[in-house]
Amino acid sequence: MDQAAPAIFIFEPAESIRDAISAPLLGCGFEVVRVTEKNLLIRLLDSRTANAVVLGPSTINPSYPFDLAYRIREFAGAVPLIAVVANSSEELAIAAVQARINGYVKYPLEYGELRRTVTRCISADGNPSIGPKPGDGLPGGIIGDSPAMRNIRGRIPRIAASDSNVLITGETGTGKELLAQVVRDQSPRRDQAFIAINCAAIPDTLLESELFGYAKGAFTGADGSRDGKLMAADRGTVFLDEIGDMSAYGQAKILRMIETKEIQRLGSTRGTRVDVRIIAATNHDLEQLARENKFRNDLFFRLNVARIHLPPLRERKEDLISLIEYYISYFNQRFGLRIRRVTEEALECLHDYDWPGNIRELKHLLESVFVDGPREDISLTDLPPQFRRRAIELKSVSGNERERLMWALSTTDWNKSKAAAKLSWSRMTLYRKMARYNIMRAG
């Protein structure tokens, strides 16, 4: 039996605003229920299940902005609440944290932002039928609303359609291969082969036979001809992972293939035309390697046509909550559990970590937590010992936390984004801390 579509209640009295809020959700697998009266909303919540409630901007009371949210919690305590606000302020953000608002979206809406927020909140609430499916490119295609990830998300359709070579840079674990798959999946070659080649793992002695194939009799034991990986990718996409670790010999072979669009089997005297798109990735600075004569300049220029840089997780910690919610949904499906969320104490510990292994490390951390099977929420005691030790160390200096927060705010002229970056926190963590310490700018 098909599962019922998730019901999204939209409470907004103004018709034009209500229609604008509804538009991004229609046709996306949701049942959109539009409500104009507060008492009707409460009755509906008391009589049927809502998967999320969206509160429109005209429902916000200037003196007590989220009074309705507190009433909703009485009838449907766990339902995700998403606030659409016309004017953002420090006081409003703190009030949202105190009212346990799950999502916070500005009006007029940016295309797709409300849909992404609703999907994220529903997935975090344990509903596996909506949102990204595990393995679809980067988690959820591309998860994150940090400026860097928004920029990447906006560029991908143009890059995918161009059929030009692509160079993806970024530290280990940032998702370079998954991003390459996203580019391929949005390209005209989406229905053709995607062949990934680890350039660091192929020794020169096997490079030609692995990449280009070999003819019968090319070497002892070559009883027949065999296509290499490049021929297997004909009309498709080749992903050259860790291209910065490829030997000079391998670089020369790849360069010739790109220039001539031909491959030559080992032991053959004839070339064969091949039509492949190259997407390369590296965690090295290829420009620096080229200056040191450790990477060919001419190959770098041919690869560096469309360039995408994936920032490390420590530089986009505002995306950490979205990534955690995605993996909670993912591992709930995999382990048959219904974990709801990460507690605030555990989340702050995760925010304070530098994530040298990036998204891959985050995924492995959460998987290890799920193996031990927490109950409903992932608490600090559910995290691995190294994280608990770090939390204890941080608590030993927490007496200065208010002073550090005040320092960050004052040195950035109370710019919340810059202050959060100085402290390696997300904006929501910053607002939670401001609410905890009752910090508000005077005047």
VOPAGU-2260 file (C-alpha; in pm, 1 decimal, decimal comma):
REM VOPAGU-2260
SITE   aa  ch    i         X         Y         Z
SITE  MET   A    0       0,0       0,0       0,0
SITE  ASP   A    1     135,7     343,7     -89,7
SITE  GLN   A    2     226,1     566,7     202,7
SITE  ALA   A    3      12,8     879,9     239,2
SITE  ALA   A    4     171,2    1205,0     129,7
SITE  PRO   A    5     309,2    1411,0     421,5
SITE  ALA   A    6      61,9    1679,5     527,6
SITE  ILE   A    7     202,5    2031,6     547,2
SITE  PHE   A    8     -22,4    2283,0     725,5
SITE  ILE   A    9      27,9    2644,0     614,0
SITE  PHE   A   10    -117,8    2904,3     847,1
SITE  GLU   A   11    -131,6    3247,4     685,6
SITE  PRO   A   12    -445,0    3470,2     672,8
SITE  ALA   A   13    -327,2    3684,7     378,8
SITE  GLU   A   14    -424,5    3507,4      54,7
SITE  SER   A   15    -142,4    3640,2    -166,3
SITE  ILE   A   16     123,2    3546,4      90,3
SITE  ARG   A   17     -43,1    3211,0     152,4
SITE  ASP   A   18     -30,7    3132,5    -219,9
SITE  ALA   A   19     335,7    3235,4    -240,6
SITE  ILE   A   20     422,4    3006,1      49,6
SITE  SER   A   21     222,5    2717,1     -96,0
SITE  ALA   A   22     371,3    2739,9    -446,7
SITE  PRO   A   23     715,7    2580,9    -374,7
SITE  LEU   A   24     549,1    2284,1    -202,0
SITE  LEU   A   25     284,8    2198,6    -461,0
SITE  GLY   A   26     369,0    1909,1    -690,0
SITE  CYS   A   27     652,9    1790,3    -464,1
SITE  GLY   A   28     480,2    1495,0    -299,1
SITE  PHE   A   29     321,9    1695,2     -15,3
SITE  GLU   A   30     -41,2    1736,9      82,4
SITE  VAL   A   31     -67,9    2113,8     132,9
SITE  VAL   A   32    -339,7    2219,1     380,0
SITE  ARG   A   33    -396,4    2595,3     383,1
SITE  VAL   A   34    -545,1    2739,4     702,6
SITE  THR   A   35    -654,3    3098,4     761,5
SITE  GLU   A   36    -790,3    3089,0    1117,3
SITE  LYS   A   37    -597,7    3013,8    1434,5
SITE  ASN   A   38    -877,4    2818,3    1602,6
SITE  LEU   A   39    -923,2    2603,0    1292,6
SITE  LEU   A   40    -551,3    2525,2    1290,3
SITE  ILE   A   41    -566,6    2410,9    1653,2
SITE  ARG   A   42    -872,0    2194,2    1584,8
SITE  LEU   A   43    -701,2    2034,3    1285,8
SITE  LEU   A   44    -388,9    1958,6    1485,3
SITE  ASP   A   45    -604,2    1803,9    1753,5
SITE  SER   A   46    -787,3    1580,1    1506,9
SITE  ARG   A   47    -529,1    1472,8    1249,7
SITE  THR   A   48    -155,3    1432,0    1202,1
SITE  ALA   A   49      51,3    1710,5    1048,7
SITE  ASN   A   50     404,1    1636,3     931,1
SITE  ALA   A   51     499,5    2004,7     953,7
SITE  VAL   A   52     339,0    2342,7    1020,1
SITE  VAL   A   53     446,9    2656,9     835,4
SITE  LEU   A   54     366,8    2986,9    1008,3
SITE  GLY   A   55     335,9    3279,6     767,6
SITE  PRO   A   56     483,7    3625,0     830,9
SITE  SER   A   57     153,8    3797,8     911,3
SITE  THR   A   58      94,6    3554,9    1201,7
SITE  ILE   A   59     389,6    3692,1    1396,6
SITE  ASN   A   60     292,7    3916,5    1685,3
SITE  PRO   A   61     549,2    4197,8    1728,1
SITE  SER   A   62     525,0    4187,2    2108,6
SITE  TYR   A   63     504,1    3808,5    2146,3
SITE  PRO   A   64     605,9    3669,5    1806,7
SITE  PHE   A   65     564,6    3296,4    1854,8
SITE  ASP   A   66     272,5    3269,9    2095,9
SITE  LEU   A   67     100,4    3040,3    1846,4
SITE  ALA   A   68     402,4    2809,3    1844,8
SITE  TYR   A   69     364,6    2752,4    2218,0
SITE  ARG   A   70      -4,6    2664,0    2171,3
SITE  ILE   A   71      81,0    2423,6    1889,3
SITE  ARG   A   72     329,7    2246,5    2114,0
SITE  GLU   A   73      41,5    2169,9    2353,3
SITE  PHE   A   74    -147,5    1979,0    2083,3
SITE  ALA   A   75     134,3    1841,7    1868,1
SITE  GLY   A   76     450,3    1869,1    2069,6
SITE  ALA   A   77     688,3    1705,7    1821,5
SITE  VAL   A   78     556,8    1849,5    1493,8
SITE  PRO   A   79     823,9    2047,5    1303,5
SITE  LEU   A   80     748,2    2420,8    1304,2
SITE  ILE   A   81     879,0    2647,8    1030,0
SITE  ALA   A   82     853,5    3025,1    1053,8
SITE  VAL   A   83     841,5    3245,4     744,9
SITE  VAL   A   84     948,7    3593,4     855,2
SITE  ALA   A   85     935,1    3922,8     667,3
SITE  ASN   A   86    1193,8    4098,8     881,9
SITE  SER   A   87    1475,6    3921,4    1060,5
SITE  SER   A   88    1624,2    4052,8    1382,5
SITE  GLU   A   89    1830,1    3935,4    1673,5
SITE  GLU   A   90    1527,7    3939,6    1904,5
SITE  LEU   A   91    1316,1    3741,1    1659,1
SITE  ALA   A   92    1585,4    3477,6    1611,0
SITE  ILE   A   93    1625,9    3432,8    1985,7
SITE  ALA   A   94    1247,7    3408,8    2026,8
SITE  ALA   A   95    1243,1    3138,9    1756,8
SITE  VAL   A   96    1501,9    2936,1    1946,8
SITE  GLN   A   97    1307,1    2970,2    2270,6
SITE  ALA   A   98     982,8    2863,6    2096,9
SITE  ARG   A   99    1154,7    2554,1    1951,4
SITE  ILE   A  100    1107,3    2667,9    1592,4
SITE  ASN   A  101    1273,4    2406,8    1368,8
SITE  GLY   A  102    1316,5    2615,0    1054,5
SITE  TYR   A  103    1352,6    2986,8     985,9
SITE  VAL   A  104    1294,0    3120,2     630,9
SITE  LYS   A  105    1285,3    3478,9     508,1
SITE  TYR   A  106    1002,4    3625,8     298,6
SITE  PRO   A  107     996,5    3696,9       3,0
SITE  LEU   A  108    1107,5    3338,0     -44,1
SITE  GLU   A  109    1419,9    3237,9    -229,8
SITE  TYR   A  110    1333,3    2968,1    -483,8
SITE  GLY   A  111    1338,4    2623,3    -329,3
SITE  GLU   A  112    1446,5    2738,2      18,6
SITE  LEU   A  113    1113,7    2662,2     188,0
SITE  ARG   A  114    1088,8    2325,3      14,1
SITE  ARG   A  115    1440,1    2233,3     129,1
SITE  THR   A  116    1363,5    2345,7     483,8
SITE  VAL   A  117    1037,5    2149,1     500,4
SITE  THR   A  118    1207,2    1839,7     355,2
SITE  ARG   A  119    1493,2    1866,5     603,9
SITE  CYS   A  120    1259,6    1908,1     901,6
SITE  ILE   A  121    1039,1    1616,1     797,4
SITE  SER   A  122    1340,2    1391,0     738,5
SITE  ALA   A  123    1480,0    1481,1    1079,5
SITE  ASP   A  124    1142,8    1395,2    1234,6
SITE  GLY   A  125    1184,3    1035,5    1121,0
SITE  ASN   A  126     975,4    1030,7     802,4
SITE  PRO   A  127    1187,0     839,4     549,5
SITE  SER   A  128     952,1     880,8     255,5
SITE  ILE   A  129    1038,8    1241,8     180,8
SITE  GLY   A  130    1363,7    1406,9      94,8
SITE  PRO   A  131    1695,0    1283,7     -44,4
SITE  LYS   A  132    1760,7     915,2     -75,8
SITE  PRO   A  133    2096,9     781,2      42,7
SITE  GLY   A  134    2357,3     790,2    -228,8
SITE  ASP   A  135    2194,8    1058,9    -443,8
SITE  GLY   A  136    2511,0    1255,5    -518,0
SITE  LEU   A  137    2621,1    1461,0    -221,2
SITE  PRO   A  138    2381,8    1396,5      64,0
SITE  GLY   A  139    2052,2    1513,5     -77,5
SITE  GLY   A  140    2216,5    1620,3    -405,5
SITE  ILE   A  141    2389,5    1915,7    -239,7
SITE  ILE   A  142    2298,9    1987,1     120,0
SITE  GLY   A  143    2363,2    2319,9     282,9
SITE  ASP   A  144    2257,1    2681,4     263,4
SITE  SER   A  145    2598,4    2829,7     331,7
SITE  PRO   A  146    2704,0    3086,4      68,3
SITE  ALA   A  147    2962,7    2846,5     -77,1
SITE  MET   A  148    2712,7    2563,8    -124,7
SITE  ARG   A  149    2447,7    2794,8    -268,6
SITE  ASN   A  150    2703,4    2914,8    -521,3
SITE  ILE   A  151    2793,0    2557,7    -618,6
SITE  ARG   A  152    2428,1    2458,6    -645,2
SITE  GLY   A  153    2363,7    2753,4    -875,9
SITE  ARG   A  154    2661,8    2679,3   -1103,7
SITE  ILE   A  155    2610,2    2306,4   -1150,5
SITE  PRO   A  156    2332,9    2318,6   -1416,2
SITE  ARG   A  157    2546,5    2542,9   -1640,7
SITE  ILE   A  158    2861,1    2337,5   -1586,6
SITE  ALA   A  159    2675,8    2009,0   -1642,1
SITE  ALA   A  160    2528,3    2129,4   -1971,0
SITE  SER   A  161    2857,6    2265,1   -2109,2
SITE  ASP   A  162    3030,2    1926,0   -2163,7
SITE  SER   A  163    3362,4    2096,5   -2080,7
SITE  ASN   A  164    3625,9    1933,2   -1862,8
SITE  VAL   A  165    3575,1    1992,2   -1489,5
SITE  LEU   A  166    3825,8    2017,0   -1205,9
SITE  ILE   A  167    3691,3    1961,5    -853,5
SITE  THR   A  168    3919,9    2063,2    -567,3
SITE  GLY   A  169    3881,6    2011,9    -195,0
SITE  GLU   A  170    4013,4    1826,2     104,1
SITE  THR   A  171    3971,4    1452,6     150,7
SITE  GLY   A  172    3618,0    1365,3     258,2
SITE  THR   A  173    3442,6    1673,3     121,1
SITE  GLY   A  174    3249,8    1469,8    -139,5
SITE  LYS   A  175    3438,5    1528,3    -464,8
SITE  GLU   A  176    3334,9    1202,0    -632,4
SITE  LEU   A  177    2975,3    1248,1    -526,5
SITE  LEU   A  178    2978,1    1601,0    -669,6
SITE  ALA   A  179    3117,5    1459,4    -993,8
SITE  GLN   A  180    2819,6    1223,0   -1005,1
SITE  VAL   A  181    2582,4    1516,0    -951,5
SITE  VAL   A  182    2739,6    1697,2   -1248,7
SITE  ARG   A  183    2712,7    1384,1   -1461,9
SITE  ASP   A  184    2353,1    1319,6   -1354,5
SITE  GLN   A  185    2250,0    1666,6   -1474,3
SITE  SER   A  186    2445,5    1646,4   -1800,2
SITE  PRO   A  187    2340,9    1518,7   -2145,2
SITE  ARG   A  188    2558,2    1211,9   -2069,5
SITE  ARG   A  189    2344,9    1113,1   -1770,3
SITE  ASP   A  190    2233,9     784,8   -1929,7
SITE  GLN   A  191    2585,7     676,2   -2026,6
SITE  ALA   A  192    2865,1     517,8   -1823,1
SITE  PHE   A  193    3032,6     686,5   -1527,0
SITE  ILE   A  194    3379,1     533,9   -1480,2
SITE  ALA   A  195    3579,3     632,8   -1171,1
SITE  ILE   A  196    3957,5     588,3   -1184,9
SITE  ASN   A  197    4179,5     629,0    -880,0
SITE  CYS   A  198    4489,3     781,5   -1037,1
SITE  ALA   A  199    4699,4     723,0    -725,0
SITE  ALA   A  200    4629,6     348,7    -722,3
SITE  ILE   A  201    4746,2     250,5   -1072,8
SITE  PRO   A  202    5121,7     183,4   -1108,1
SITE  ASP   A  203    5290,4     283,8   -1433,3
SITE  THR   A  204    5344,7     -82,2   -1522,5
SITE  LEU   A  205    4968,1    -139,6   -1537,4
SITE  LEU   A  206    4851,9     204,4   -1643,4
SITE  GLU   A  207    4828,6     148,0   -2019,2
SITE  SER   A  208    4653,0    -187,7   -1995,9
SITE  GLU   A  209    4409,7     -59,8   -1729,8
SITE  LEU   A  210    4320,6     266,4   -1900,1
SITE  PHE   A  211    4364,3     188,0   -2269,2
SITE  GLY   A  212    4325,0    -188,2   -2281,5
SITE  TYR   A  213    4548,9    -430,6   -2468,6
SITE  ALA   A  214    4563,0    -628,3   -2790,7
SITE  LYS   A  215    4600,2   -1001,7   -2816,2
SITE  GLY   A  216    4965,2   -1102,1   -2769,1
SITE  ALA   A  217    5063,5    -764,8   -2618,9
SITE  PHE   A  218    5233,0    -947,3   -2331,8
SITE  THR   A  219    5263,5   -1296,4   -2193,3
SITE  GLY   A  220    4919,2   -1418,6   -2096,0
SITE  ALA   A  221    4731,2   -1174,6   -2321,3
SITE  ASP   A  222    4529,8   -1445,6   -2493,2
SITE  GLY   A  223    4272,9   -1199,5   -2625,4
SITE  SER   A  224    4201,2    -829,8   -2660,8
SITE  ARG   A  225    4046,1    -629,3   -2380,4
SITE  ASP   A  226    3898,9    -281,6   -2361,4
SITE  GLY   A  227    4036,8     -47,0   -2099,5
SITE  LYS   A  228    3840,8     180,1   -1869,1
SITE  LEU   A  229    3847,5     472,1   -2112,3
SITE  MET   A  230    3685,9     269,7   -2387,3
SITE  ALA   A  231    3425,9     144,6   -2137,5
SITE  ALA   A  232    3338,1     509,8   -2075,2
SITE  ASP   A  233    3288,1     594,1   -2444,7
SITE  ARG   A  234    3006,0     852,5   -2480,1
SITE  GLY   A  235    3002,7     878,4   -2100,3
SITE  THR   A  236    3198,6    1042,5   -1818,9
SITE  VAL   A  237    3540,7     958,1   -1675,6
SITE  PHE   A  238    3615,6    1063,3   -1320,2
SITE  LEU   A  239    3990,7    1094,5   -1259,9
SITE  ASP   A  240    4017,6    1092,1    -881,2
SITE  GLU   A  241    4336,2    1213,9    -710,5
SITE  ILE   A  242    4474,5    1339,8   -1041,4
SITE  GLY   A  243    4743,2    1529,0    -846,2
SITE  ASP   A  244    4896,6    1196,0    -739,3
SITE  MET   A  245    4929,9    1061,3   -1094,6
SITE  SER   A  246    5283,7     997,1   -1217,8
SITE  ALA   A  247    5443,9    1208,2   -1490,7
SITE  TYR   A  248    5412,9     909,9   -1724,6
SITE  GLY   A  249    5041,1     880,4   -1656,3
SITE  GLN   A  250    4989,0    1254,2   -1696,6
SITE  ALA   A  251    5147,3    1242,5   -2042,5
SITE  LYS   A  252    4918,7     957,2   -2148,1
SITE  ILE   A  253    4605,0    1133,2   -2024,9
SITE  LEU   A  254    4711,2    1459,0   -2191,1
SITE  ARG   A  255    4753,6    1287,2   -2526,6
SITE  MET   A  256    4412,5    1123,1   -2497,0
SITE  ILE   A  257    4247,3    1459,4   -2423,2
SITE  GLU   A  258    4425,8    1629,6   -2714,9
SITE  THR   A  259    4372,6    1360,4   -2979,3
SITE  LYS   A  260    4048,4    1209,2   -2845,7
SITE  GLU   A  261    4203,7     873,9   -2926,3
SITE  ILE   A  262    4327,4     579,1   -2728,2
SITE  GLN   A  263    4570,5     312,3   -2839,3
SITE  ARG   A  264    4558,2     -33,3   -2689,2
SITE  LEU   A  265    4881,1    -172,9   -2553,5
SITE  GLY   A  266    5038,8    -379,9   -2829,9
SITE  SER   A  267    4831,9    -217,2   -3105,3
SITE  THR   A  268    4949,8      22,5   -3376,3
SITE  ARG   A  269    4608,8     173,5   -3444,6
SITE  GLY   A  270    4426,1     440,2   -3251,4
SITE  THR   A  271    4056,9     427,4   -3163,2
SITE  ARG   A  272    3838,7     735,6   -3130,3
SITE  VAL   A  273    3680,4     779,6   -2788,4
SITE  ASP   A  274    3423,7    1038,0   -2676,1
SITE  VAL   A  275    3446,6    1099,0   -2303,2
SITE  ARG   A  276    3396,4    1391,6   -2071,9
SITE  ILE   A  277    3667,8    1433,1   -1811,1
SITE  ILE   A  278    3592,0    1529,5   -1452,7
SITE  ALA   A  279    3907,4    1534,9   -1240,8
SITE  ALA   A  280    3947,1    1583,2    -866,7
SITE  THR   A  281    4233,6    1649,1    -632,2
SITE  ASN   A  282    4306,8    1746,2    -273,2
SITE  HIS   A  283    4633,6    1906,9    -385,7
SITE  ASP   A  284    4706,8    2258,9    -508,8
SITE  LEU   A  285    4773,4    2177,2    -874,4
SITE  GLU   A  286    4892,9    2528,4    -949,9
SITE  GLN   A  287    5160,6    2497,0    -682,7
SITE  LEU   A  288    5254,4    2149,4    -807,9
SITE  ALA   A  289    5284,1    2290,6   -1159,2
SITE  ARG   A  290    5516,1    2567,3   -1036,6
SITE  GLU   A  291    5728,6    2298,3    -872,2
SITE  ASN   A  292    5729,0    2096,9   -1197,8
SITE  LYS   A  293    5544,7    1812,3   -1024,2
SITE  PHE   A  294    5236,7    1844,3   -1244,4
SITE  ARG   A  295    5217,2    1925,2   -1613,1
SITE  ASN   A  296    5108,9    2281,6   -1687,0
SITE  ASP   A  297    4947,6    2182,3   -2016,3
SITE  LEU   A  298    4740,1    1909,9   -1850,5
SITE  PHE   A  299    4635,7    2148,5   -1573,4
SITE  PHE   A  300    4511,8    2402,5   -1828,3
SITE  ARG   A  301    4306,2    2139,1   -2010,7
SITE  LEU   A  302    4146,4    2012,6   -1690,5
SITE  ASN   A  303    4091,7    2351,7   -1528,6
SITE  VAL   A  304    3811,5    2467,2   -1761,7
SITE  ALA   A  305    3518,2    2457,5   -1519,8
SITE  ARG   A  306    3640,2    2458,2   -1161,8
SITE  ILE   A  307    3445,5    2378,7    -846,5
SITE  HIS   A  308    3595,5    2405,1    -500,7
SITE  LEU   A  309    3432,9    2213,3    -215,3
SITE  PRO   A  310    3510,5    2392,5     111,9
SITE  PRO   A  311    3600,0    2190,1     421,8
SITE  LEU   A  312    3324,5    2132,2     673,9
SITE  ARG   A  313    3496,1    2351,4     933,2
SITE  GLU   A  314    3444,9    2650,4     698,1
SITE  ARG   A  315    3070,9    2589,7     654,1
SITE  LYS   A  316    2954,7    2476,8     993,7
SITE  GLU   A  317    2617,6    2640,6     932,0
SITE  ASP   A  318    2552,1    2333,5     713,4
SITE  LEU   A  319    2632,8    2088,2     992,7
SITE  ILE   A  320    2275,8    2064,4    1123,4
SITE  SER   A  321    2138,7    1986,9     776,7
SITE  LEU   A  322    2401,4    1719,0     722,1
SITE  ILE   A  323    2334,7    1563,3    1062,8
SITE  GLU   A  324    1960,7    1555,9     994,5
SITE  TYR   A  325    2019,6    1393,4     657,5
SITE  TYR   A  326    2235,1    1118,3     806,6
SITE  ILE   A  327    1991,5    1061,1    1092,4
SITE  SER   A  328    1722,7     997,3     832,3
SITE  TYR   A  329    1962,0     779,8     631,0
SITE  PHE   A  330    2071,0     564,2     925,0
SITE  ASN   A  331    1716,7     541,8    1060,0
SITE  GLN   A  332    1626,8     364,6     734,9
SITE  ARG   A  333    1938,2     149,6     737,0
SITE  PHE   A  334    1919,2      38,3    1101,0
SITE  GLY   A  335    1539,7      37,0    1136,7
SITE  LEU   A  336    1544,9     298,1    1413,8
SITE  ARG   A  337    1349,5     618,6    1478,5
SITE  ILE   A  338    1611,3     852,4    1622,3
SITE  ARG   A  339    1467,5    1203,2    1626,9
SITE  ARG   A  340    1755,0    1442,4    1672,2
SITE  VAL   A  341    2085,0    1534,1    1835,7
SITE  THR   A  342    2049,9    1703,8    2173,3
SITE  GLU   A  343    2167,3    2060,7    2210,0
SITE  GLU   A  344    2460,5    1960,1    2431,9
SITE  ALA   A  345    2579,6    1700,1    2178,7
SITE  LEU   A  346    2524,5    1939,5    1889,2
SITE  GLU   A  347    2741,5    2204,3    2050,3
SITE  CYS   A  348    3016,4    1944,7    2094,1
SITE  LEU   A  349    2991,8    1853,7    1726,2
SITE  HIS   A  350    2996,9    2221,8    1628,9
SITE  ASP   A  351    3314,6    2281,0    1828,1
SITE  TYR   A  352    3497,8    2000,3    1646,3
SITE  ASP   A  353    3716,8    2092,3    1346,7
SITE  TRP   A  354    3622,4    1789,4    1130,5
SITE  PRO   A  355    3959,6    1715,5     966,1
SITE  GLY   A  356    3793,3    1424,2     781,7
SITE  ASN   A  357    3504,0    1646,3     670,0
SITE  ILE   A  358    3167,5    1494,3     567,5
SITE  ARG   A  359    3311,5    1144,2     548,1
SITE  GLU   A  360    3422,7    1167,7     910,8
SITE  LEU   A  361    3079,9    1298,6    1015,3
SITE  LYS   A  362    2908,4    1007,8     840,1
SITE  HIS   A  363    3134,7     749,3    1005,6
SITE  LEU   A  364    3088,9     913,0    1345,6
SITE  LEU   A  365    2708,2     899,7    1323,1
SITE  GLU   A  366    2718,8     544,6    1189,5
SITE  SER   A  367    2920,3     438,3    1494,6
SITE  VAL   A  368    2657,3     602,0    1715,4
SITE  PHE   A  369    2374,8     415,8    1539,8
SITE  VAL   A  370    2555,2      83,0    1576,6
SITE  ASP   A  371    2512,4     114,2    1954,5
SITE  GLY   A  372    2143,7     205,7    1907,2
SITE  PRO   A  373    2055,0     520,1    2105,9
SITE  ARG   A  374    1692,0     552,8    2220,7
SITE  GLU   A  375    1521,2     860,5    2075,9
SITE  ASP   A  376    1780,4    1137,1    2081,0
SITE  ILE   A  377    2156,9    1128,8    2034,3
SITE  SER   A  378    2299,9    1272,1    2354,0
SITE  LEU   A  379    2653,4    1365,2    2448,7
SITE  THR   A  380    2703,9    1025,5    2616,1
SITE  ASP   A  381    2616,6     851,7    2286,3
SITE  LEU   A  382    2911,8    1014,8    2108,5
SITE  PRO   A  383    3246,2     831,4    2087,2
SITE  PRO   A  384    3487,5     875,5    2381,7
SITE  GLN   A  385    3713,5    1120,8    2197,9
SITE  PHE   A  386    3422,7    1357,2    2153,6
SITE  ARG   A  387    3316,5    1323,8    2516,3
SITE  ARG   A  388    3670,1    1400,1    2628,7
SITE  ARG   A  389    3671,2    1708,1    2409,7
SITE  ALA   A  390    3339,2    1820,2    2557,5
SITE  ILE   A  391    3478,8    1786,7    2910,4
SITE  GLU   A  392    3780,9    1996,5    2812,4
SITE  LEU   A  393    3555,5    2262,9    2664,1
SITE  LYS   A  394    3336,5    2268,1    2974,9
SITE  SER   A  395    3643,8    2340,2    3186,4
SITE  VAL   A  396    3677,0    2677,1    3012,0
SITE  SER   A  397    3304,8    2744,3    2962,9
SITE  GLY   A  398    3316,9    3008,9    3234,2
SITE  ASN   A  399    3477,4    3235,0    2976,2
SITE  GLU   A  400    3223,3    3149,0    2705,2
SITE  ARG   A  401    3010,6    3457,9    2766,0
SITE  GLU   A  402    3319,7    3676,5    2747,6
SITE  ARG   A  403    3433,5    3509,0    2425,7
SITE  LEU   A  404    3086,4    3560,1    2279,6
SITE  MET   A  405    3083,6    3926,8    2379,2
SITE  TRP   A  406    3433,7    3968,0    2232,4
SITE  ALA   A  407    3326,9    3813,8    1900,3
SITE  LEU   A  408    3016,6    4033,2    1879,2
SITE  SER   A  409    3195,0    4353,9    1974,0
SITE  THR   A  410    3489,3    4299,1    1736,8
SITE  THR   A  411    3251,6    4237,6    1443,4
SITE  ASP   A  412    3023,4    4531,5    1524,1
SITE  TRP   A  413    2756,1    4275,8    1620,0
SITE  ASN   A  414    2757,3    4110,9    1279,1
SITE  LYS   A  415    2611,2    3768,7    1369,4
SITE  SER   A  416    2755,5    3581,7    1070,9
SITE  LYS   A  417    3107,0    3713,5    1129,6
SITE  ALA   A  418    3084,6    3656,4    1505,0
SITE  ALA   A  419    2969,3    3297,5    1451,6
SITE  ALA   A  420    3258,1    3240,6    1209,2
SITE  LYS   A  421    3509,3    3375,8    1462,1
SITE  LEU   A  422    3381,4    3125,1    1717,4
SITE  SER   A  423    3344,5    2839,0    1465,8
SITE  TRP   A  424    2973,0    2820,8    1548,1
SITE  SER   A  425    2663,7    2817,3    1331,4
SITE  ARG   A  426    2432,9    3120,2    1346,6
SITE  MET   A  427    2171,6    2914,5    1531,4
SITE  THR   A  428    2432,4    2813,4    1792,9
SITE  LEU   A  429    2522,8    3180,8    1828,6
SITE  TYR   A  430    2156,8    3269,9    1885,8
SITE  ARG   A  431    2116,8    2987,4    2138,2
SITE  LYS   A  432    2419,2    3114,1    2331,3
SITE  MET   A  433    2290,5    3471,8    2321,2
SITE  ALA   A  434    1956,9    3352,4    2459,7
SITE  ARG   A  435    2131,3    3143,6    2728,2
SITE  TYR   A  436    2342,3    3435,2    2849,6
SITE  ASN   A  437    2068,4    3693,5    2792,8
SITE  ILE   A  438    2289,0    3893,9    2557,6
SITE  MET   A  439    2120,0    4168,1    2357,2
SITE  ARG   A  440    2268,2    4472,0    2190,1
SITE  ALA   A  441    2182,6    4791,8    2373,7
SITE  GLY   A  442    2013,7    5070,7    2188,5
